[in-house]
């Protein structure tokens, strides 16, 4: 199994991001677009794991987010990454309570490291990948991106994180949720419910 942990996006934001992809598909920039099911906020890529390890992984993930309450993030609009030179990605920067997202990522990373998954070496940078650039652009694709960028904006609440299985197929990856893990709201007085 090829596993990862992610936060899903609300349907209205996902639809807006697909509309931006459709508009940008006409720009003179060769991009392999992420499918609608692939639009999510990746929190931890676990990689290949034997199915026999699934219960162990689920057990540590159930505990990972227990000290993180639901939080709000904001999709801040589409852009090319890096912003200078040849782009590698078309992405959406995430703002809002990124500190809460980092706490959740750190907790998931620590929990999965305890059962042998390598900890992440790079600092978490919250973003949504819309597409991967496959070659050099021609013409004025940046102005088309700037004109559509604002449509990829919107706030959303992260109330859970999901363990996914990713199967690669001829038409791209297929993502299947394995288990959802709810974040717990803090009760008045600061205790978690």
LOKOL-719527 format. One record per atom (N, C-alpha, C, CB): residue in three letters; x, y, z; atom name. Coordinates in steps of 0.2 Angstrom, whole numbers. Glycine has a CB too. Example, Ala and Ser with C-alpha at 12.3 -4.5 7.8 and 13.67 -1.06 7.14 Angstrom:
R  residuo      u      v      w  atomo
R      ALA     66    -28     39      N
R      ALA     62    -22     39     CA
R      ALA     66    -16     39      C
R      ALA     57    -22     45     CB
R      SER     64    -11     35      N
R      SER     68     -5     36     CA
R      SER     64      0     39      C
R      SER     70     -3     29     CB
end
This chain:
R  residuo      u      v      w  atomo
R      UNK      4     -6      0      N
R      UNK      0      0      0     CA
R      UNK      4      6      0      C
R      UNK     -5      0      6     CB
R      UNK      2     11     -3      N
R      UNK      6     18     -4     CA
R      UNK      1     23      0      C
R      UNK      7     20    -11     CB
R      UNK      4     25      6      N
R      UNK      0     28     11     CA
R      UNK      2     36     12      C
R      UNK      0     25     18     CB
R      UNK     -3     40     14      N
R      UNK     -2     47     16     CA
R      UNK     -7     49     20      C
R      UNK     -1     51     10     CB
R      UNK     -6     54     24      N
R      UNK    -11     58     28     CA
R      UNK    -12     65     26      C
R      UNK     -9     58     36     CB
R      UNK    -19     66     25      N
R      UNK    -20     73     22     CA
R      UNK    -27     76     26      C
R      UNK    -21     73     15     CB
R      UNK    -28     82     25      N
R      UNK    -34     86     27     CA
R      UNK    -38     87     20      C
R      UNK    -33     92     31     CB
R      UNK    -44     85     20      N
R      UNK    -48     86     14     CA
R      UNK    -51     93     14      C
R      UNK    -54     81     14     CB
R      UNK    -53     95      8      N
R      UNK    -55    102      6     CA
R      UNK    -63    101      6      C
R      UNK    -52    105      0     CB
R      UNK    -66    107      8      N
R      UNK    -73    107      6     CA
R      UNK    -75    107     -1      C
R      UNK    -77    113     10     CB
R      UNK    -81    104     -3      N
R      UNK    -82    104    -10     CA
R      UNK    -82    110    -14      C
R      UNK    -89    101    -11     CB
R      UNK    -85    116    -11      N
R      UNK    -85    122    -14     CA
R      UNK    -78    125    -16      C
R      UNK    -89    127    -10     CB
R      UNK    -73    124    -11      N
R      UNK    -66    126    -13     CA
R      UNK    -63    122    -18      C
R      UNK    -62    126     -7     CB
R      UNK    -65    115    -18      N
R      UNK    -62    110    -23     CA
R      UNK    -65    112    -30      C
R      UNK    -64    103    -21     CB
R      UNK    -71    114    -30      N
R      UNK    -74    116    -37     CA
R      UNK    -71    122    -39      C
R      UNK    -82    117    -36     CB
R      UNK    -69    127    -35      N
R      UNK    -66    133    -37     CA
R      UNK    -59    132    -40      C
R      UNK    -65    138    -31     CB
R      UNK    -55    127    -36      N
R      UNK    -49    125    -39     CA
R      UNK    -49    122    -45      C
R      UNK    -45    121    -33     CB
R      UNK    -54    118    -46      N
R      UNK    -54    114    -53     CA
R      UNK    -56    119    -58      C
R      UNK    -60    109    -53     CB
R      UNK    -60    124    -57      N
R      UNK    -62    130    -62     CA
R      UNK    -55    133    -64      C
R      UNK    -67    134    -59     CB
R      UNK    -51    135    -59      N
R      UNK    -45    138    -60     CA
R      UNK    -40    134    -65      C
R      UNK    -41    140    -53     CB
R      UNK    -40    127    -63      N
R      UNK    -36    123    -67     CA
R      UNK    -39    123    -74      C
R      UNK    -36    115    -64     CB
R      UNK    -45    123    -75      N
R      UNK    -48    122    -82     CA
R      UNK    -46    129    -86      C
R      UNK    -56    122    -82     CB
R      UNK    -46    134    -82      N
R      UNK    -44    141    -86     CA
R      UNK    -37    141    -87      C
R      UNK    -46    147    -81     CB
R      UNK    -33    138    -83      N
R      UNK    -26    139    -84     CA
R      UNK    -24    133    -89      C
R      UNK    -22    137    -78     CB
R      UNK    -28    128    -90      N
R      UNK    -26    123    -95     CA
R      UNK    -25    126   -102      C
R      UNK    -31    118    -95     CB
R      UNK    -28    132   -103      N
R      UNK    -28    135   -110     CA
R      UNK    -21    140   -110      C
R      UNK    -34    139   -111     CB
R      UNK    -18    140   -105      N
R      UNK    -12    145   -105     CA
R      UNK     -6    141   -108      C
R      UNK    -10    147    -98     CB
R      UNK     -1    144   -111      N
R      UNK      4    141   -115     CA
R      UNK     10    139   -110      C
R      UNK      7    146   -120     CB
R      UNK      8    134   -105      N
R      UNK     12    131   -101     CA
R      UNK     10    124   -100      C
R      UNK     12    135    -94     CB
R      UNK     15    119   -101      N
R      UNK     13    112   -101     CA
R      UNK     13    110    -93      C
R      UNK     18    108   -105     CB
R      UNK      7    108    -91      N
R      UNK      6    106    -84     CA
R      UNK      2    100    -84      C
R      UNK      2    112    -80     CB
R      UNK      4     95    -79      N
R      UNK      0     89    -78     CA
R      UNK     -4     91    -72      C
R      UNK      5     83    -76     CB
R      UNK    -10     92    -73      N
R      UNK    -15     94    -67     CA
R      UNK    -17     89    -63      C
R      UNK    -21     97    -71     CB
R      UNK    -17     90    -56      N
R      UNK    -19     86    -51     CA
R      UNK    -27     85    -52      C
R      UNK    -18     88    -44     CB
R      UNK    -29     79    -52      N
R      UNK    -37     77    -52     CA
R      UNK    -40     80    -46      C
R      UNK    -38     70    -53     CB
R      UNK    -47     81    -47      N
R      UNK    -51     84    -41     CA
R      UNK    -50     80    -35      C
R      UNK    -58     84    -43     CB
R      UNK    -49     73    -35      N
R      UNK    -49     69    -29     CA
R      UNK    -42     70    -26      C
R      UNK    -50     62    -30     CB
R      UNK    -37     73    -30      N
R      UNK    -30     74    -27     CA
R      UNK    -29     81    -24      C
R      UNK    -25     73    -33     CB
R      UNK    -34     85    -24      N
R      UNK    -34     92    -21     CA
R      UNK    -35     91    -14      C
R      UNK    -39     97    -24     CB
R      UNK    -30     91    -10      N
R      UNK    -30     90     -3     CA
R      UNK    -24     93      0      C
R      UNK    -31     83      0     CB
R      UNK    -24     94      7      N
R      UNK    -18     97     10     CA
R      UNK    -14     91     13      C
R      UNK    -20    102     16     CB
R      UNK     -8     89     10      N
R      UNK     -5     83     13     CA
R      UNK     -1     85     19      C
R      UNK      1     81      7     CB
R      UNK     -2     81     24      N
R      UNK      1     82     31     CA
R      UNK      7     77     32      C
R      UNK     -4     81     36     CB
R      UNK      7     71     29      N
R      UNK     12     67     30     CA
R      UNK     12     61     24      C
R      UNK     12     63     37     CB
R      UNK     17     61     21      N
R      UNK     18     55     16     CA
R      UNK     22     49     19      C
R      UNK     21     57      9     CB
R      UNK     18     44     20      N
R      UNK     21     38     23     CA
R      UNK     25     33     18      C
R      UNK     16     34     26     CB
R      UNK     22     33     12      N
R      UNK     25     29      7     CA
R      UNK     23     22      7      C
R      UNK     33     29      7     CB
R      UNK     27     17      4      N
R      UNK     25     10      4     CA
R      UNK     25      7     11      C
R      UNK     30      6     -1     CB
R      UNK     20      3     12      N
R      UNK     19      0     19     CA
R      UNK     15     -7     17      C
R      UNK     15      4     24     CB
R      UNK     17    -12     21      N
R      UNK     13    -18     20     CA
R      UNK      6    -18     23      C
R      UNK     17    -24     23     CB
R      UNK      2    -21     20      N
R      UNK     -5    -21     23     CA
R      UNK     -6    -23     30      C
R      UNK    -10    -25     18     CB
R      UNK     -1    -28     32      N
R      UNK     -1    -31     38     CA
R      UNK      1    -25     44      C
R      UNK      4    -36     39     CB
R      UNK      4    -20     42      N
R      UNK      5    -14     46     CA
R      UNK      0     -9     47      C
R      UNK     12    -11     44     CB
R      UNK     -6    -10     43      N
R      UNK    -11     -5     43     CA
R      UNK    -14     -4     50      C
R      UNK    -17     -7     39     CB
R      UNK    -15     -9     54      N
R      UNK    -18     -8     61     CA
R      UNK    -14     -4     65      C
R      UNK    -20    -14     64     CB
R      UNK     -7     -5     65      N
R      UNK     -2     -2     69     CA
R      UNK     -2      6     67      C
R      UNK      5     -5     68     CB
R      UNK     -2      7     61      N
R      UNK     -2     14     58     CA
R      UNK     -9     18     60      C
R      UNK     -2     14     50     CB
R      UNK    -14     14     60      N
R      UNK    -21     17     62     CA
R      UNK    -21     19     69      C
R      UNK    -27     13     60     CB
R      UNK    -18     14     73      N
R      UNK    -18     15     81     CA
R      UNK    -14     22     82      C
R      UNK    -15      9     84     CB
R      UNK     -8     22     79      N
R      UNK     -4     28     81     CA
R      UNK     -7     35     79      C
R      UNK      3     28     79     CB
R      UNK    -10     34     73      N
R      UNK    -14     40     70     CA
R      UNK    -20     42     74      C
R      UNK    -16     39     63     CB
R      UNK    -23     38     77      N
R      UNK    -29     39     81     CA
R      UNK    -27     44     87      C
R      UNK    -32     33     84     CB
R      UNK    -21     43     90      N
R      UNK    -18     47     95     CA
R      UNK    -15     53     93      C
R      UNK    -13     42     99     CB
R      UNK    -12     54     87      N
R      UNK     -8     59     85     CA
R      UNK    -11     66     86      C
R      UNK     -6     58     78     CB
R      UNK    -17     67     84      N
R      UNK    -20     73     84     CA
R      UNK    -24     75     90      C
R      UNK    -25     74     78     CB
R      UNK    -24     71     95      N
R      UNK    -28     72    101     CA
R      UNK    -27     79    105      C
R      UNK    -27     66    106     CB
R      UNK    -21     82    104      N
R      UNK    -20     88    107     CA
R      UNK    -21     94    103      C
R      UNK    -13     88    110     CB
R      UNK    -24     93     97      N
R      UNK    -25     99     92     CA
R      UNK    -32     99     91      C
R      UNK    -21     97     85     CB
R      UNK    -35    105     92      N
R      UNK    -42    107     91     CA
R      UNK    -43    109     83      C
R      UNK    -44    113     95     CB
R      UNK    -49    108     81      N
R      UNK    -50    111     74     CA
R      UNK    -48    118     73      C
R      UNK    -58    110     72     CB
R      UNK    -46    119     67      N
R      UNK    -43    126     65     CA
R      UNK    -45    128     58      C
R      UNK    -35    126     66     CB
R      UNK    -44    134     57      N
R      UNK    -46    137     51     CA
R      UNK    -40    139     47      C
R      UNK    -50    144     51     CB
R      UNK    -40    137     40      N
R      UNK    -35    139     35     CA
R      UNK    -38    143     30      C
R      UNK    -31    133     33     CB
R      UNK    -34    146     26      N
R      UNK    -36    150     20     CA
R      UNK    -32    148     14      C
R      UNK    -36    157     22     CB
R      UNK    -35    147      9      N
R      UNK    -32    146      2     CA
R      UNK    -31    153     -1      C
R      UNK    -36    142     -3     CB
R      UNK    -25    155     -2      N
R      UNK    -23    162     -3     CA
R      UNK    -22    164    -11      C
R      UNK    -17    164      0     CB
R      UNK    -24    159    -15      N
R      UNK    -24    161    -22     CA
R      UNK    -18    157    -26      C
R      UNK    -23    168    -23     CB
R      UNK    -19    156    -32      N
R      UNK    -15    152    -36     CA
R      UNK     -8    156    -38      C
R      UNK    -18    149    -42     CB
R      UNK     -3    152    -38      N
R      UNK      4    155    -40     CA
R      UNK      8    150    -43      C
R      UNK      7    159    -34     CB
R      UNK     14    152    -46      N
R      UNK     19    148    -49     CA
R      UNK     24    147    -43      C
R      UNK     22    150    -55     CB
R      UNK     27    141    -43      N
R      UNK     32    140    -38     CA
R      UNK     38    137    -42      C
R      UNK     30    136    -32     CB
R      UNK     44    140    -41      N
R      UNK     46    146    -38     CA
R      UNK     43    152    -42      C
R      UNK     53    147    -36     CB
R      UNK     43    158    -38      N
R      UNK     39    163    -42     CA
R      UNK     44    167    -47      C
R      UNK     37    169    -37     CB
R      UNK     51    165    -47      N
R      UNK     55    168    -52     CA
R      UNK     58    162    -56      C
R      UNK     61    172    -48     CB
R      UNK     60    163    -62      N
R      UNK     63    158    -66     CA
R      UNK     58    153    -68      C
R      UNK     68    154    -62     CB
R      UNK     60    147    -70      N
R      UNK     56    141    -73     CA
R      UNK     52    138    -67      C
R      UNK     60    136    -76     CB
R      UNK     45    138    -68      N
R      UNK     41    136    -62     CA
R      UNK     41    128    -62      C
R      UNK     34    138    -63     CB
R      UNK     40    125    -57      N
R      UNK     40    118    -56     CA
R      UNK     33    116    -54      C
R      UNK     45    115    -51     CB
R      UNK     29    120    -51      N
R      UNK     22    119    -48     CA
R      UNK     18    125    -49      C
R      UNK     22    117    -41     CB
R      UNK     11    123    -50      N
R      UNK      6    128    -50     CA
R      UNK      3    126    -43      C
R      UNK      1    128    -56     CB
R      UNK      3    131    -38      N
R      UNK      1    129    -32     CA
R      UNK     -4    135    -28      C
R      UNK      7    128    -27     CB
R      UNK     -6    133    -23      N
R      UNK    -10    138    -19     CA
R      UNK     -7    138    -12      C
R      UNK    -18    136    -18     CB
R      UNK     -5    144    -10      N
R      UNK     -2    145     -3     CA
R      UNK     -7    145      2      C
R      UNK      2    152     -3     CB
R      UNK     -6    142      8      N
R      UNK    -11    141     13     CA
R      UNK     -9    146     19      C
R      UNK    -11    134     16     CB
R      UNK    -13    150     21      N
R      UNK    -12    155     27     CA
R      UNK    -17    153     32      C
R      UNK    -13    162     24     CB
R      UNK    -18    157     37      N
R      UNK    -23    156     42     CA
R      UNK    -19    153     48      C
R      UNK    -28    151     40     CB
R      UNK    -22    148     52      N
R      UNK    -19    146     58     CA
R      UNK    -14    140     56      C
R      UNK    -24    143     63     CB
R      UNK     -9    142     52      N
R      UNK     -3    138     50     CA
R      UNK      0    135     56      C
R      UNK      1    141     45     CB
R      UNK      1    138     62      N
R      UNK      4    136     68     CA
R      UNK      0    129     70      C
R      UNK      4    141     73     CB
R      UNK     -6    129     70      N
R      UNK    -10    123     72     CA
R      UNK     -9    118     67      C
R      UNK    -18    125     72     CB
R      UNK     -8    119     60      N
R      UNK     -7    114     55     CA
R      UNK      0    111     57      C
R      UNK     -7    117     48     CB
R      UNK      5    115     58      N
R      UNK     12    113     60     CA
R      UNK     12    108     66      C
R      UNK     16    119     61     CB
R      UNK      8    110     71      N
R      UNK      7    106     77     CA
R      UNK      4     99     75      C
R      UNK      3    109     82     CB
R      UNK     -1     99     71      N
R      UNK     -4     93     69     CA
R      UNK      1     89     65      C
R      UNK    -10     94     65     CB
R      UNK      5     92     60      N
R      UNK     10     88     56     CA
R      UNK     15     86     61      C
R      UNK     13     93     51     CB
R      UNK     18     90     66      N
R      UNK     23     87     70     CA
R      UNK     21     81     74      C
R      UNK     25     93     75     CB
R      UNK     14     81     76      N
R      UNK     12     76     80     CA
R      UNK     11     69     76      C
R      UNK      5     78     83     CB
R      UNK      9     70     70      N
R      UNK      8     64     65     CA
R      UNK     15     62     64      C
R      UNK      5     66     59     CB
R      UNK     20     66     63      N
R      UNK     27     64     61     CA
R      UNK     30     60     67      C
R      UNK     31     71     59     CB
R      UNK     29     63     73      N
R      UNK     32     60     79     CA
R      UNK     29     53     80      C
R      UNK     31     64     85     CB
R      UNK     22     53     79      N
R      UNK     19     46     80     CA
R      UNK     21     41     75      C
R      UNK     11     47     80     CB
R      UNK     21     43     69      N
R      UNK     23     38     64     CA
R      UNK     31     36     64      C
R      UNK     21     40     57     CB
R      UNK     35     41     67      N
R      UNK     42     39     67     CA
R      UNK     43     34     73      C
R      UNK     46     46     69     CB
R      UNK     39     34     78      N
R      UNK     39     29     83     CA
R      UNK     38     22     81      C
R      UNK     34     30     89     CB
R      UNK     35     21     75      N
R      UNK     34     14     72     CA
R      UNK     38     13     66      C
R      UNK     26     13     71     CB
R      UNK     43     17     65      N
R      UNK     48     16     60     CA
R      UNK     48     20     53      C
R      UNK     48      9     58     CB
R      UNK     43     25     53      N
R      UNK     43     29     47     CA
R      UNK     47     35     47      C
R      UNK     35     32     45     CB
R      UNK     52     36     43      N
R      UNK     57     42     43     CA
R      UNK     53     48     45      C
R      UNK     61     42     37     CB
R      UNK     56     52     50      N
R      UNK     53     59     51     CA
R      UNK     55     63     45      C
R      UNK     56     62     57     CB
R      UNK     50     68     44      N
R      UNK     51     73     38     CA
R      UNK     57     77     39      C
R      UNK     45     77     37     CB
R      UNK     62     78     34      N
R      UNK     68     82     35     CA
R      UNK     66     89     34      C
R      UNK     73     79     30     CB
R      UNK     61     91     29      N
R      UNK     60     98     28     CA
R      UNK     55    100     32      C
R      UNK     58     98     20     CB
R      UNK     55    107     33      N
R      UNK     50    110     37     CA
R      UNK     43    110     33      C
R      UNK     52    118     38     CB
R      UNK     38    109     36      N
R      UNK     31    109     33     CA
R      UNK     29    116     30      C
R      UNK     26    107     38     CB
R      UNK     28    116     24      N
R      UNK     25    122     20     CA
R      UNK     18    121     18      C
R      UNK     30    124     15     CB
R      UNK     13    123     21      N
R      UNK      6    122     19     CA
R      UNK      5    125     12      C
R      UNK      2    125     24     CB
R      UNK      3    120      8      N
R      UNK      1    122      1     CA
R      UNK     -4    117     -2      C
R      UNK      7    123     -3     CB
R      UNK     -7    119     -7      N
R      UNK    -11    114    -11     CA
R      UNK     -8    114    -18      C
R      UNK    -19    116    -12     CB
R      UNK     -6    108    -21      N
R      UNK     -3    107    -28     CA
R      UNK     -9    107    -33      C
R      UNK      2    101    -28     CB
R      UNK     -9    111    -37      N
R      UNK    -14    111    -43     CA
R      UNK    -11    107    -49      C
R      UNK    -16    118    -45     CB
R      UNK     -5    108    -50      N
R      UNK     -2    104    -56     CA
R      UNK      6    105    -56      C
R      UNK     -4    107    -62     CB
R      UNK      9    100    -59      N
R      UNK     16    100    -60     CA
R      UNK     18    102    -67      C
R      UNK     19     93    -58     CB
R      UNK     23    107    -67      N
R      UNK     25    109    -74     CA
R      UNK     29    104    -77      C
R      UNK     28    116    -73     CB
R      UNK     28    103    -84      N
R      UNK     32     98    -87     CA
R      UNK     37    100    -92      C
R      UNK     27     93    -91     CB
R      UNK     37    107    -93      N
R      UNK     42    110    -98     CA
R      UNK     42    117    -97      C
R      UNK     41    107   -105     CB
R      UNK     46    120   -102      N
R      UNK     46    128   -102     CA
R      UNK     39    131   -105      C
R      UNK     52    130   -106     CB
R      UNK     37    136   -102      N
R      UNK     31    140   -104     CA
R      UNK     33    144   -110      C
R      UNK     28    144    -99     CB
R      UNK     28    146   -114      N
R      UNK     29    150   -120     CA
R      UNK     24    156   -119      C
R      UNK     28    147   -127     CB
R      UNK     25    162   -122      N
R      UNK     20    167   -121     CA
R      UNK     19    170   -114      C
R      UNK     14    165   -124     CB
R      UNK     14    173   -113      N
R      UNK     12    177   -107     CA
R      UNK      8    173   -102      C
R      UNK      9    184   -108     CB
R      UNK     10    167   -101      N
R      UNK      6    162    -96     CA
R      UNK      5    165    -89      C
R      UNK      9    156    -96     CB
R      UNK     10    169    -87      N
R      UNK     10    172    -80     CA
R      UNK      4    177    -79      C
R      UNK     17    176    -79     CB
R      UNK      3    181    -85      N
R      UNK     -3    186    -84     CA
R      UNK    -10    182    -83      C
R      UNK     -3    191    -90     CB
R      UNK    -10    176    -87      N
R      UNK    -16    172    -86     CA
R      UNK    -17    169    -79      C
R      UNK    -16    166    -92     CB
R      UNK    -11    167    -76      N
R      UNK    -11    165    -70     CA
R      UNK    -13    170    -65      C
R      UNK     -4    162    -68     CB
R      UNK    -11    176    -66      N
R      UNK    -12    182    -61     CA
R      UNK    -20    184    -62      C
R      UNK     -8    188    -63     CB
R      UNK    -23    183    -68      N
R      UNK    -30    185    -69     CA
R      UNK    -34    180    -65      C
R      UNK    -31    185    -76     CB
R      UNK    -32    174    -65      N
R      UNK    -36    169    -62     CA
R      UNK    -35    167    -55      C
R      UNK    -36    162    -66     CB
R      UNK    -29    169    -52      N
R      UNK    -26    167    -45     CA
R      UNK    -32    168    -40      C
R      UNK    -20    171    -44     CB
R      UNK    -35    174    -40      N
R      UNK    -40    175    -34     CA
R      UNK    -45    171    -34      C
R      UNK    -42    182    -35     CB
R      UNK    -47    167    -39      N
R      UNK    -53    162    -39     CA
R      UNK    -51    156    -35      C
R      UNK    -55    160    -46     CB
R      UNK    -44    155    -33      N
R      UNK    -42    149    -29     CA
R      UNK    -41    151    -22      C
R      UNK    -35    147    -32     CB
R      UNK    -45    156    -20      N
R      UNK    -45    158    -13     CA
R      UNK    -51    156     -9      C
R      UNK    -44    166    -12     CB
R      UNK    -51    155     -3      N
R      UNK    -56    153      2     CA
R      UNK    -54    150      8      C
R      UNK    -61    149     -2     CB
R      UNK    -58    152     13      N
R      UNK    -57    149     20     CA
R      UNK    -60    142     21      C
R      UNK    -59    154     25     CB
R      UNK    -57    138     25      N
R      UNK    -60    131     26     CA
R      UNK    -57    129     33      C
R      UNK    -58    126     21     CB
R      UNK    -61    125     37      N
R      UNK    -60    122     43     CA
R      UNK    -57    115     43      C
R      UNK    -66    123     48     CB
R      UNK    -52    114     46      N
R      UNK    -49    107     47     CA
R      UNK    -52    104     53      C
R      UNK    -41    107     47     CB
R      UNK    -56     99     53      N
R      UNK    -59     96     58     CA
R      UNK    -57     89     59      C
R      UNK    -67     96     58     CB
R      UNK    -53     86     54      N
R      UNK    -51     79     54     CA
R      UNK    -45     79     49      C
R      UNK    -57     74     52     CB
R      UNK    -42     73     50      N
R      UNK    -37     71     45     CA
R      UNK    -38     64     43      C
R      UNK    -29     72     48     CB
R      UNK    -36     62     37      N
R      UNK    -38     56     34     CA
R      UNK    -31     52     32      C
R      UNK    -42     57     28     CB
R      UNK    -31     45     33      N
R      UNK    -26     41     31     CA
R      UNK    -29     38     24      C
R      UNK    -25     35     36     CB
R      UNK    -25     39     19      N
R      UNK    -27     38     12     CA
R      UNK    -22     32      9      C
R      UNK    -27     44      7     CB
R      UNK    -25     28      5      N
R      UNK    -21     24      1     CA
R      UNK    -21     27     -6      C
R      UNK    -24     16      1     CB
R      UNK    -15     27     -9      N
R      UNK    -14     30    -16     CA
R      UNK    -12     24    -21      C
R      UNK     -9     35    -16     CB
R      UNK    -17     23    -25      N
R      UNK    -15     18    -30     CA
R      UNK    -14     21    -37      C
R      UNK    -21     12    -31     CB
R      UNK     -8     20    -40      N
R      UNK     -6     23    -46     CA
R      UNK     -9     18    -52      C
R      UNK      2     23    -47     CB
R      UNK    -13     22    -57      N
R      UNK    -16     18    -62     CA
R      UNK    -14     22    -69      C
R      UNK    -23     18    -61     CB
R      UNK    -17     19    -74      N
R      UNK    -15     22    -81     CA
R      UNK    -18     30    -81      C
R      UNK    -18     18    -86     CB
R      UNK    -23     31    -78      N
R      UNK    -26     38    -78     CA
R      UNK    -24     42    -72      C
R      UNK    -33     38    -78     CB
R      UNK    -19     40    -69      N
R      UNK    -16     44    -63     CA
R      UNK    -18     40    -56      C
R      UNK    -19     51    -63     CB
R      UNK    -17     44    -51      N
R      UNK    -18     41    -44     CA
R      UNK    -25     41    -42      C
R      UNK    -13     44    -39     CB
R      UNK    -27     35    -39      N
R      UNK    -33     35    -36     CA
R      UNK    -33     35    -28      C
R      UNK    -37     28    -38     CB
R      UNK    -36     39    -25      N
R      UNK    -35     40    -18     CA
R      UNK    -41     37    -14      C
R      UNK    -34     47    -16     CB
R      UNK    -40     32    -10      N
R      UNK    -45     29     -6     CA
R      UNK    -44     30      2      C
R      UNK    -45     21     -7     CB
R      UNK    -49     34      5      N
R      UNK    -49     35     12     CA
R      UNK    -49     28     16      C
R      UNK    -54     39     15     CB
R      UNK    -45     27     21      N
R      UNK    -45     21     25     CA
R      UNK    -48     23     31      C
R      UNK    -37     19     26     CB
R      UNK    -46     28     34      N
R      UNK    -49     30     41     CA
R      UNK    -49     38     42      C
R      UNK    -46     26     47     CB
R      UNK    -54     40     45      N
R      UNK    -54     47     47     CA
R      UNK    -53     48     54      C
R      UNK    -61     51     45     CB
R      UNK    -49     53     56      N
R      UNK    -48     55     63     CA
R      UNK    -50     62     65      C
R      UNK    -40     54     64     CB
R      UNK    -55     62     69      N
R      UNK    -57     69     71     CA
R      UNK    -53     73     76      C
R      UNK    -64     68     74     CB
R      UNK    -52     79     75      N
R      UNK    -49     84     79     CA
R      UNK    -54     85     85      C
R      UNK    -46     90     76     CB
R      UNK    -52     86     91      N
R      UNK    -57     87     96     CA
R      UNK    -57     94     98      C
R      UNK    -54     83    103     CB
R      UNK    -63     97     99      N
R      UNK    -64    104    101     CA
R      UNK    -63    105    108      C
R      UNK    -72    106     99     CB
R      UNK    -60    110    110      N
R      UNK    -59    112    117     CA
R      UNK    -65    114    120      C
R      UNK    -53    118    118     CB
R      UNK    -67    112    126      N
R      UNK    -72    114    130     CA
R      UNK    -71    120    133      C
R      UNK    -75    108    135     CB
R      UNK    -76    124    135      N
R      UNK    -75    130    139     CA
R      UNK    -71    128    145      C
R      UNK    -82    133    142     CB
R      UNK    -65    132    147      N
R      UNK    -61    130    152     CA
R      UNK    -55    127    149      C
R      UNK    -64    126    157     CB
R      UNK    -54    126    143      N
R      UNK    -48    123    140     CA
R      UNK    -47    116    139      C
R      UNK    -43    126    144     CB
R      UNK    -52    112    143      N
R      UNK    -51    105    142     CA
R      UNK    -54    102    135      C
R      UNK    -55    101    148     CB
R      UNK    -51     97    133      N
R      UNK    -53     94    126     CA
R      UNK    -59     89    127      C
R      UNK    -47     90    123     CB
R      UNK    -63     89    122      N
R      UNK    -69     85    122     CA
R      UNK    -68     80    116      C
R      UNK    -76     89    121     CB
end
